[in-house]
């Protein structure tokens, strides 16, 4: 028998483990931190954070495509955001080479 069943720690193992920090769940309903989530995607793709101007451009592109009406935790949202971040980075590289 697993112990006292009124104690959630006993009835459901690892219900709460103070050794692990709680991570934000993108599937959880509520007001998400859009800027932080997009910056984390940019960090994964470009290995750096976006400037505020690039972040605003990315958000306006995502809004124009209607992607903010989707679940941000969905993989298709993440893939589309990563694609747009790559396009923003490539446009900067092309413009830099053109000006030289």
Secondary structure, DSSP 8 states (H G I E B T S, - for coil): --S-TTSHHHHSTTSS-TTS-----TTS-S---HHHHHHHHHHHHHSS---HHHHHHHHHHHHHTTGGGS-TTSHHHHHHHHHHHHHHHHHHHHHHHHH-
